[in-house]
């Protein structure tokens, strides 16, 4: 790896760290109140930014190493996601928050992204990576336009519905 590539990777890592800190701050409730509410709106950008940066880095690796890299990425994300979802399922079960009728129900909740709802990001990453794997770089322009439209459709009536950017629709776009 050349010096220029190392600097580029360090820049991306720095951006990912900043986005991760903003994600933590986004979930800190005091920023959503009063005089700090403008910070809360700024921090909202961190999640889609982190998601887009992850996709960009995966696509860059895909360009260098080929299509097989995507399946390895998906496997790693599924393993991490499954571990943490099972951790939360166990905690919910032990504390009586949820009663699971079968192991199959755990996997259904996992694949629907409904287990530990705050881990939705993992499900979104591996599903998006699989879509990228199926369509590949040949349809990248279609994927870019389609994903941008899906993002806007999800965020404007969802996360931003109570702001000046939001729109109101008669159903939820969450999950």
C-alpha positions, 0 to 999 in steps of 0.5 A, a space after each residue: 500500500 502506497 503512502 497516498 493510499 494509507 493517507 486516504 484510508 486514514 481519512 476514511 477512518 477519521 470520518 468513520 470515527 466522527 460519524 460514530 461519535 455523532 451517532 452516539 450523540 444522536 442517541 443522547 436525549 438532551 440534544 433533542 431538547 431546547 437550545 440543542 435541538 439544532 445539534 440533534 438535527 445535524 447529528 441525524 446525518 451521521 447514520 446515513 453518512 456512516 451507511 453510505 461510507 460503508 457502501 463506498 468502502 465496500 464498492 472500492 474493495 469490490 473494484 480492487 478484489 472482485 465480486 467474491 469480497 461482497 459475500 465475505 462481507 455479508 457473512 461477517 455482518 450476519 455473524 456479528 448481527 446474529 450474535 448481538 441479536 441472540 444476546 438481546 433475545 436472551 436478555 429479553 427472554 430472561 427478563 420476561 420482556 418477550 416470550 419466544 415460542 420457538 427457535 424459528 421465531 428468533 430467526 424470523 425476527 432476525 431476518 426481518 430486522 425486528 429482533 433487537 430493533 436498534 441493531 437494524 443497521 446490521 440487517 440493512 448493511 447485509 441486505 444492501 450488500 446482497 443487492 449490490 452483489 446481485 446487481 453488481 457494478 453493471 447496474 450501479 447507476 440504477 442502484 444509485 438512483 433507486 437507493 436515493 429515492 428509497 432513502 428520501 421516501 424513508 426519511 422525509 415522512 419518517 425521521 424528518 416528518 416533524 421538521 421543516 424538511 418532512 412530509 406527512 403520509 398516512 402510513 409509517 416508513 419505519 422498518 
